[in-house]
């Protein structure tokens, strides 16, 4: 009886050990097959690049980072994200440029923007999108990509190949249509990492002027990153030499890269 009980316990231990190995192996396989944290950032950049190209084709240049004009004596400001929203949104998601982005008249546009720029496709609350933050930003300020009226690669008046046009990361600290992108002058004063500056814990993706997309580590020093935020800096520095140490992955965007 005792021998039988001991044999049963040994058998149970073996079964438990096998099950434990299977669980650990299964978790390892699952982890290896999980999409990298930056996949959504890259997909978002692809969509945004198509929107930028649509605007460029229609108007001849990329959109201004912030468009300001006066209506009835009041200054109304619109983000570049609003300028390209109509390039890929549904017909009933048209943005109204005659009122503020936060106006009730742009409520539907804010929902569309949350879907495109923040990845909110199913809301548990009708107002979830009103609390969403964007996954895509550009640098604002003098000599930045969206302040000089340039174009993406392949044209005489193209932006420098190494200038950073758009940045994509999870839950960046502004709302999808809010005209409040980070200023290059403020970034130049930051002494920490880009992860700390953007408030993110994972890698992030950037679109360069030649159409190339790089996924960069969140540990990328802001002092290095900022060199490629202006036309002057992008002409003076080579990303292959200075920025590559923090490169995680390189890929082509929707338009052919000038370097390929």
C-alpha positions as CSV (number, residue, x, y, z in Angstrom):
1,X,0.0,0.0,0.0
2,X,2.8,2.4,0.9
3,X,4.8,1.4,-2.2
4,X,1.7,2.0,-4.3
5,X,1.2,5.4,-2.8
6,X,4.8,6.4,-3.3
7,X,4.7,5.3,-6.9
8,X,1.5,7.3,-7.4
9,X,3.2,10.4,-5.9
10,X,6.2,9.9,-8.2
11,X,3.9,9.6,-11.2
12,X,2.0,12.7,-10.2
13,X,5.3,14.6,-9.8
14,X,6.4,13.6,-13.3
15,X,3.0,14.7,-14.8
16,X,3.4,18.1,-12.9
17,X,6.9,18.5,-14.2
18,X,5.9,17.8,-17.8
19,X,3.0,20.2,-17.5
20,X,5.3,22.9,-16.1
21,X,7.7,22.4,-19.0
22,X,4.9,22.6,-21.4
23,X,3.6,25.8,-19.8
24,X,7.0,27.4,-19.8
25,X,7.6,26.4,-23.4
26,X,4.2,27.7,-24.5
27,X,4.9,31.0,-22.8
28,X,8.3,31.3,-24.5
29,X,6.7,30.6,-27.9
30,X,3.9,33.1,-27.3
31,X,6.5,35.8,-26.3
32,X,8.5,35.1,-29.3
33,X,5.5,35.4,-31.6
34,X,4.1,38.6,-30.0
35,X,4.4,41.7,-32.1
36,X,7.1,44.0,-31.0
37,X,6.0,47.0,-29.0
38,X,6.8,49.3,-31.9
39,X,4.7,47.5,-34.6
40,X,1.7,49.8,-34.0
41,X,3.9,52.8,-34.2
42,X,5.3,51.8,-37.6
43,X,1.8,51.0,-38.9
44,X,0.6,54.4,-37.7
45,X,3.6,56.1,-39.5
46,X,2.7,54.3,-42.7
47,X,-0.9,55.7,-42.5
48,X,0.3,59.2,-41.7
49,X,2.9,59.1,-44.5
50,X,0.1,58.4,-47.0
51,X,-1.8,61.3,-45.6
52,X,1.2,63.6,-45.9
53,X,1.8,62.4,-49.5
54,X,-1.9,63.0,-50.3
55,X,-1.6,66.6,-49.0
56,X,1.7,67.1,-50.9
57,X,0.1,65.9,-54.1
58,X,-2.9,68.1,-53.7
59,X,-1.1,71.3,-52.6
60,X,2.5,70.9,-53.7
61,X,4.0,70.8,-50.2
62,X,3.6,69.2,-46.8
63,X,1.1,70.8,-44.4
64,X,2.3,73.5,-42.0
65,X,2.8,72.2,-38.5
66,X,0.2,74.7,-37.3
67,X,-2.1,76.7,-39.5
68,X,-3.4,80.0,-38.0
69,X,-5.9,82.3,-39.5
70,X,-8.4,84.9,-38.3
71,X,-12.2,84.3,-38.3
72,X,-14.4,87.2,-37.1
73,X,-11.4,88.7,-35.3
74,X,-10.5,85.6,-33.5
75,X,-7.4,83.5,-34.3
76,X,-8.1,79.9,-35.0
77,X,-5.3,77.4,-35.0
78,X,-5.2,73.9,-36.6
79,X,-2.7,71.1,-36.4
80,X,-1.1,69.4,-39.4
81,X,-3.0,66.2,-38.2
82,X,-6.2,68.1,-39.0
83,X,-4.8,69.2,-42.4
84,X,-4.3,65.6,-43.5
85,X,-7.3,64.0,-41.7
86,X,-9.6,64.4,-44.7
87,X,-7.0,62.6,-46.9
88,X,-8.0,59.2,-45.4
89,X,-11.0,59.7,-43.2
90,X,-14.6,58.8,-44.0
91,X,-16.7,61.4,-45.9
92,X,-18.7,62.2,-42.7
93,X,-15.4,62.9,-40.8
94,X,-14.6,66.1,-42.6
95,X,-12.7,68.6,-40.4
96,X,-14.2,72.1,-40.1
97,X,-11.4,74.7,-40.5
98,X,-13.8,77.6,-39.6
99,X,-13.8,76.7,-35.9
100,X,-11.5,75.4,-33.3
101,X,-10.4,71.8,-33.2
102,X,-12.2,71.5,-29.8
103,X,-15.5,72.8,-31.1
104,X,-18.7,70.7,-31.1
105,X,-18.7,71.0,-34.9
106,X,-15.5,69.0,-34.9
107,X,-16.7,66.3,-32.6
108,X,-17.0,63.7,-35.4
109,X,-13.6,64.7,-36.7
110,X,-12.1,64.1,-33.2
111,X,-13.5,60.6,-33.2
112,X,-12.0,59.9,-36.6
113,X,-8.7,61.3,-35.4
114,X,-8.7,59.1,-32.3
115,X,-9.2,56.1,-34.6
116,X,-6.4,57.1,-36.9
117,X,-3.8,58.7,-34.6
118,X,-4.6,57.0,-31.3
119,X,-5.8,53.5,-32.4
120,X,-9.1,53.7,-30.6
121,X,-11.4,51.5,-32.6
122,X,-13.9,50.2,-30.0
123,X,-15.0,52.6,-27.2
124,X,-16.5,51.4,-24.0
125,X,-17.8,54.9,-23.5
126,X,-19.1,57.4,-26.2
127,X,-16.5,59.9,-24.9
128,X,-13.4,57.7,-24.7
129,X,-12.0,59.4,-27.8
130,X,-12.2,62.8,-26.1
131,X,-9.7,61.6,-23.5
132,X,-7.4,59.9,-26.0
133,X,-3.9,61.0,-26.7
134,X,-2.1,60.9,-30.1
135,X,0.4,58.3,-31.1
136,X,2.0,60.6,-33.7
137,X,3.6,64.1,-33.4
138,X,5.9,66.4,-35.3
139,X,8.5,68.8,-34.0
140,X,7.4,72.4,-34.2
141,X,9.4,75.6,-34.3
142,X,11.8,77.3,-36.7
143,X,13.5,75.3,-39.5
144,X,11.6,72.1,-38.6
145,X,10.2,69.8,-41.3
146,X,6.6,71.1,-41.2
147,X,7.6,74.8,-40.9
148,X,9.6,75.2,-44.2
149,X,7.0,74.2,-46.8
150,X,9.2,71.3,-48.1
151,X,8.3,67.9,-49.6
152,X,9.1,64.3,-48.9
153,X,11.9,62.7,-51.0
154,X,12.5,62.7,-54.7
155,X,11.9,66.3,-55.6
156,X,14.1,69.3,-56.2
157,X,12.7,71.1,-53.2
158,X,12.7,67.9,-51.0
159,X,13.5,68.0,-47.4
160,X,17.0,66.8,-46.4
161,X,17.1,63.0,-46.3
162,X,18.1,62.9,-42.6
163,X,15.5,65.3,-41.2
164,X,13.0,63.8,-38.8
165,X,9.5,64.7,-40.1
166,X,7.2,62.7,-37.8
167,X,7.6,60.7,-34.6
168,X,5.3,57.8,-33.6
169,X,5.0,56.4,-30.1
170,X,2.4,55.2,-27.7
171,X,0.2,57.7,-25.8
172,X,2.1,60.9,-26.5
173,X,1.0,63.8,-24.3
174,X,-1.3,65.7,-26.6
175,X,-4.8,65.0,-28.1
176,X,-5.0,63.8,-31.7
177,X,-6.1,67.2,-33.2
178,X,-4.6,69.5,-30.6
179,X,-2.2,72.0,-32.3
180,X,0.4,71.6,-29.5
181,X,3.4,69.6,-30.9
182,X,6.6,69.8,-28.9
183,X,8.9,72.7,-29.8
184,X,12.4,72.1,-31.0
185,X,13.8,74.8,-28.8
186,X,12.4,73.1,-25.7
187,X,13.7,69.7,-26.8
188,X,17.2,71.2,-27.3
189,X,17.2,72.1,-23.6
190,X,16.4,68.5,-22.5
191,X,19.3,66.6,-21.0
192,X,17.6,63.2,-20.6
193,X,16.5,60.5,-23.0
194,X,13.8,60.7,-25.7
195,X,11.8,58.2,-23.7
196,X,11.8,60.5,-20.7
197,X,11.0,63.5,-22.9
198,X,8.1,61.8,-24.7
199,X,6.9,60.0,-21.5
200,X,7.1,56.6,-23.1
201,X,8.7,53.3,-21.9
202,X,9.2,51.5,-25.2
203,X,10.9,52.1,-28.5
204,X,9.4,54.6,-30.9
205,X,9.5,55.2,-34.7
206,X,10.5,58.2,-36.8
207,X,9.9,59.1,-40.4
208,X,12.8,60.8,-42.2
209,X,12.7,63.2,-45.1
210,X,13.7,60.5,-47.6
211,X,10.8,58.2,-46.6
212,X,12.8,55.8,-44.4
213,X,11.4,54.7,-41.1
214,X,13.7,54.0,-38.2
215,X,12.7,52.4,-34.9
216,X,14.8,54.0,-32.1
217,X,15.4,53.0,-28.5
218,X,13.7,55.0,-25.9
219,X,17.2,55.5,-24.5
220,X,18.2,57.7,-27.4
221,X,19.7,60.9,-26.0
222,X,17.6,63.9,-26.7
223,X,20.8,65.8,-27.4
224,X,21.5,63.4,-30.3
225,X,18.0,63.2,-31.6
226,X,17.5,67.0,-31.7
227,X,20.3,67.4,-34.3
228,X,18.0,65.9,-36.9
229,X,15.0,68.0,-36.0
230,X,15.9,70.9,-38.3
231,X,16.9,71.4,-41.9
232,X,20.2,72.9,-40.9
233,X,21.0,70.0,-38.5
234,X,20.0,67.3,-41.0
235,X,22.3,68.8,-43.5
236,X,25.2,69.0,-41.1
237,X,24.9,65.6,-39.5
238,X,24.7,62.0,-40.8
239,X,22.2,59.8,-39.1
240,X,24.2,56.7,-40.1
241,X,27.1,57.9,-38.0
242,X,25.4,59.7,-35.1
243,X,22.0,58.1,-34.6
244,X,22.5,54.5,-35.7
245,X,23.9,53.4,-32.3
246,X,20.2,53.6,-31.0
247,X,18.7,52.0,-34.0
248,X,16.5,48.9,-33.4
249,X,15.1,48.4,-36.8
250,X,15.2,50.1,-40.2
251,X,12.5,49.8,-42.9
252,X,11.1,51.5,-45.9
253,X,8.0,53.6,-45.7
254,X,5.3,53.9,-48.3
255,X,7.5,55.9,-50.7
256,X,10.9,54.7,-52.0
257,X,13.8,55.8,-49.9
258,X,16.4,58.0,-51.5
259,X,19.1,55.8,-49.8
260,X,17.8,52.5,-51.4
